[in-house]
Amino acid sequence: MKMALCKTEAVVLRSIKWSETSRIVTLYTLEFGKIKVVAKGARRPKSQFGASLEPITHSAAVFYRKEGRDLHTLSQCDSIAAFPKLKSDLSTLTYASAVCELMDRLITGEDPNRPLFRALVETLGGIEEGAAADAEKFLWRFQLHLAAFLGYRPEFGTCVQCGAALEGVRVAFSFALGGTLCDRCAGEGASILSIHMGTAKFLFHLQRVRPNRVHSLKSLPRLAEEIRPLLGRFLAAHTEDHRGRRSLDFLEQVKKVG
């Protein structure tokens, strides 16, 4: 079986135990898309990998790629960015974990996508460098970008059906059509959600804003209550992944207890 020695940037999405001394690590890489590698000896106290295989870490990885196999062998891994600030706070860690969870669940196959990789690193960097209050906005922005990369970019600026301008205090969002609807095109049904015009405008700008300007978009509690189910249901409708997000569910439980 042919093997090639490959080097690439990678973000650690998940790491699980595999034998007494090793781990299987899921990476999203710049050059090879999503891959799984076995890191032999990673569980030993003085492992050469150190903390570079911790989830939510941007690393430089060297691995032996085996043709026709879905599990490769990691040779070397060095941390580029460990994001220590976001990992020190439960809420920012949770939103960053949700970003990696989305990648792990919705991206399949070893198909490289450089813009998506950069968006992933950019999002984690934004959560790391920004205020804790802006962390969820970075998650929402990433959900919008991920939907676009998957071919399902939602429309929030005009009516997705006829192209007319949106008017009124509230507008309809169609999960089936993938965007907002004007009053003439809106109907009722399970695939329609009524949202405030302010929510539609916020998401329209969030799709376009640069990471260093995310903080300038003000998110009111009312908007968050509409955005969370809207983006969750939208991705579920178009990817057929109806499972909840473990990381976000955990944060909600902590908030209720607190």
N, C-alpha and C positions, 0 to 999 in steps of 0.2 A: 504494500500500500504506500503510495507516494505521500511524503510529508514536506511541507514548505515552512521555513522559518519566517514568521511575519511580525512586523512591528507596527503598532497603531496607538493612537490616543483612544481612551475608553472611559466610560462612566460605569461604575459598579452599580447595577440595579438590584442584585440579590445575591446572597451567599448562604449556602447550606452545608451542613456537616456531611462528609462522605468518608467513611472509615475513621479510624482513631486519630489519624494524623493529617488528613487531607480535607479539602473543601471543593465543592462544585460551585463555580461563580458564574453568574449571568452578567455579561457585559454588553453595553451598546457602544459600538466602536465607530470611529470615523471612516475607516477603510472597508470594513466587512459587515456592517450592520449589527444585528443582535447575534451574539454567539454565546456558547457555554464552554467553559474550560474547567479542567480539573487542576487544582493547585496542590500538588503533592507536597506534604510537609507543612502546609499553611497553618495547621493547628498546633504545631510544636511551639513551645515557649520562645525559642530564639529563631523563629522562621525568618527566612530571607525576605519574605514579602512584607513583613511589618504590618502597618495599618493601611497599606495600599489597596487591600481587598475589602475594606469596610464598605457597606452600602453607602451611597451618596458620596463617592469619592471620584475625582477626576484623576486618572492615572495614565501612565505610559506603559503599555503592555507588550511583551514579546512572547509569542506562542508558536507552537508547532501545529500547523493546520493540516488536518487529515482529509483527503478527498473522500467524499461520500459518507462522511461521519458527522454527527451532530454534537460530538463532544471532542474538544481539542485539548492539548496539553500546554499549560502555562509554564513558561520558562523563567520569565522575569517580570516584575511589576514595580513601578516606582510612582509614588504619589506626586501629582502636579498641583492639585488643590484639594485639601481635606475638608474645607468649609467648617472650621471649628466653631464659628460664632452661631451659625444656624443650628448646629448639633447641640449647643448648650441650652437651648430654649425649647420647651415641649411643643409650643404651637408652630414655630418655624420649622422644627424638625418634622412635624407631622405633615405640613404642606409640601416640604421637599420630598418626604417619603411618598406622598400621593403622586407627585410628578413621576418618580421612578416606578411606582406601581402601575401607572397608566402606560408607561413605555413597555414594561414587562408584559402586561396583559394584551395590549393592542397591537404591538409590533411583532410580526412573525417573520422568520426566514432571515437568511444572511444576505439581505439586499442593502447595500450602503446608501445612505441619504445624508450627504454632508450638511445641507441646510438644517435638517432636523437635528443632527448631532449638535450643531452650533446653537440651535435654539434651546436644546436641553442644557448645555453648559451655561449659556447665557441666563437661563431661568434660575438655575442653582446659584450662579454668581449674583444675580439680582436679589435673591432671598438672603444670601450671605451678607451683602453689602448694604441692603436697605433696612428700613425700620421694620420691627416685628409686625406693626399694624398693616404693612403693605404686603406681607407674605402671601396672603390669600389672593390678592390681586395678581401676583405673579403666577399662581396656580391657574387662575381663570384665563390669563393671557396665554399660558401654555396650552390649556385645553382648546382654546380657539385656534392656535397655530397647529396643534396636532390634528385637529379636525380638517384643517386646510391641507396638510401634508397627506392625509388619508383620502383626500378628494371630496370632502364634504364641508367646504367652507360655508358657514352660515351667513346669511345676509341680514343686516340690521338697519341699513340706511334708507331703503325704499321697499315697496311691496315686491316680494319675490315672484309674484305671479304676473302682475301687469306693469310693474316698474313705476307706479305712481308714488308721489311723496306721501309720507305718513303724517297724519293729523290726529288731533285729539289728545286726551289725557292718557288713554290706554290704547294699546295696540295688541293684535293677536300674533302669536308666534306659532308657525306650523312646523311640527317635527318631521312630518312626511315630506313637505316641500323644502324644508331647510332654511326658513327665514320668516321675516315679518310680513304681515298682510295688511292692506288698507281695509277700510270699512266695507267697501264694495265686494272685496274678494274673501273677506273673513267669513267663516262659518262656525258651527259648533261641532264638537266631537272630541274623542279621546286624544287625538293628535294635535289639538289646538290648546294653547296656553295663553291666557290673558296676562299681559305685563304692562307696567307703567311705561310711558314714553321715555321717562328718564332712564329706565333700565336699558331700553333699546339704544339710546344715545350713548350711554356709558360703554356698552359692549362694542358699539361701532367705533368709538375712539380707542378702546383698549386693543382692538385688533391692529391698530395702526401706530400706537405709541411706542417710542423707543424705550428700552429698559430703564434708562436713567431718568425717564419722565413719568414712570408709573406712579410715583408718589404724588404727582400733580393731579391725578384723577381722584376726586373725592367719592368715596363709597359710603353711602348711608346704610344703616341696618336694614331698611326696607328693600334696598337694592340687593343686598346680600341674600335676603330671604327668597328673592325671585331668581337670582343668578344661579345659586347652588343647584336647585332642582332642574332648572332649564338646561344647564350645560351637562349635568349628569344624564338626564333623559335623552338629550340630543345625541351624545356619544353612544349611549346604549342602543338607541333606535337605529343608528347607522352602522354600528359594529357588531350588533347582536350580543354584546357583553352586558348582561343585566345584573351582574354581581355588584354588590356594594363595594366601596373602597375601604378596606380594613383600617387603614391609617386614619381616615376621616371619621369613621365610625367610632374608633377608639377615642379621638379627641372629643367627640360629642358626649361620650359617656363620662369622660373626665370633667367636662363642663357641668354636666348635670349633678355629679357628685359634689363638685365644688360649690 
